[in-house]
Amino acid sequence: MDPEELRAIVQTGPLTIRMNDGRAYEVPGPDYILIGQMSAVVLHKSEDGKWRNITLPLVTMTAAEQAA
């Protein structure tokens, strides 16, 4: 995914990022993501309820869409 395209989607509000391995990450808003040229660092709530950061390579993102 292009970093500029991801930045534009992030500004629209909460979003879901889908990866090529089937995982999905909910991003509540622009304060929860840092976008670089090759990757994005996302602060997300894990299954155990703790907030964690994860680095997601842009090349493995298949979709970024507004959260329902």
C-alpha positions as CSV (number, residue, x, y, z in Angstrom):
1,M,0.0,0.0,0.0
2,D,1.2,3.5,-0.8
3,P,2.0,5.5,2.4
4,E,0.1,8.6,1.1
5,E,-3.0,6.6,0.4
6,L,-2.9,5.1,3.9
7,R,-2.4,8.6,5.4
8,A,-5.5,9.8,3.5
9,I,-7.6,6.9,4.8
10,V,-6.4,7.4,8.4
11,Q,-7.7,11.0,8.4
12,T,-11.3,9.8,7.7
13,G,-11.6,8.2,11.1
14,P,-11.4,4.7,12.6
15,L,-10.2,2.1,10.2
16,T,-9.4,-1.6,9.7
17,I,-6.1,-2.6,8.2
18,R,-6.1,-6.1,6.5
19,M,-2.9,-8.0,5.9
20,N,-2.1,-10.6,3.3
21,D,-2.0,-13.4,5.9
22,G,-5.6,-12.7,6.9
23,R,-5.0,-10.7,10.1
24,A,-6.8,-7.5,10.6
25,Y,-6.0,-4.6,12.9
26,E,-8.4,-2.0,14.2
27,V,-7.0,1.5,14.3
28,P,-9.3,3.9,16.4
29,G,-7.9,7.0,14.9
30,P,-4.8,8.9,13.6
31,D,-3.3,9.0,17.1
32,Y,-2.8,5.2,17.0
33,I,-0.7,4.9,13.9
34,L,2.6,6.2,12.7
35,I,3.2,5.8,8.9
36,G,6.6,5.7,7.3
37,Q,7.8,5.0,3.8
38,M,8.1,1.2,4.2
39,S,6.0,0.4,7.3
40,A,3.4,1.6,9.7
41,V,3.5,1.2,13.5
42,V,0.1,0.6,15.0
43,L,-1.0,0.7,18.6
44,H,-3.7,-1.9,18.9
45,K,-5.6,-3.7,21.7
46,S,-4.5,-7.4,21.7
47,E,-6.6,-10.4,22.5
48,D,-5.5,-10.2,26.2
49,G,-6.8,-6.7,26.5
50,K,-3.4,-5.0,26.6
51,W,-2.4,-2.2,24.2
52,R,0.6,-3.2,22.1
53,N,2.5,-1.8,19.2
54,I,3.2,-3.7,16.0
55,T,5.1,-2.8,12.9
56,L,3.2,-3.6,9.7
57,P,5.1,-3.6,6.4
58,L,3.1,-1.6,3.8
59,V,3.9,-4.1,1.1
60,T,1.9,-6.8,3.0
61,M,-1.2,-4.7,3.5
62,T,-4.1,-5.7,1.3
63,A,-6.7,-3.2,2.4
64,A,-7.3,-0.3,4.6
65,E,-11.0,0.6,5.0
66,Q,-13.2,2.6,7.4
67,A,-14.3,0.6,10.4
68,A,-17.9,-0.3,10.5
